[in-house]
Amino acid sequence: MIRAILMLLFLLAGCSTSQEELMLVDPDASMLSLWQQQSSGSAALLDARAQLRRPPDGPVAQPDANTIRSQFPHLPNPDMVLYVFPHLNGNTPVPGYSTVFPFYTRPQYALPGERLTQP
């Protein structure tokens, strides 16, 4: 009985809270102004991060994809082909079908010098 009374009191206390007491910000404020108020201390940091520390000398040097592929080649991922025979699922006939399962769920890479020939 005491448990039921306590639960009822908690429910009534939760319902007695007004929306105005919960909202501590101006209801007419935009999301941009709220974000600027919250991040006012870090605005200078964001501006500094937005600027480049040094101008690039030319196009951004990307690692040569062929070099990476030759150093870390994909290992072969053989597939296992299974045939599911015709069967019943409850009273519903299911025709036979083939399905393919790769041995690895994601690509496997060889270490440098581990694989000498390309597949």
Order of alpha helices (4+ residues) and beta strands (2+ residues): alpha-alpha-alpha-alpha-alpha-beta-beta-beta-beta
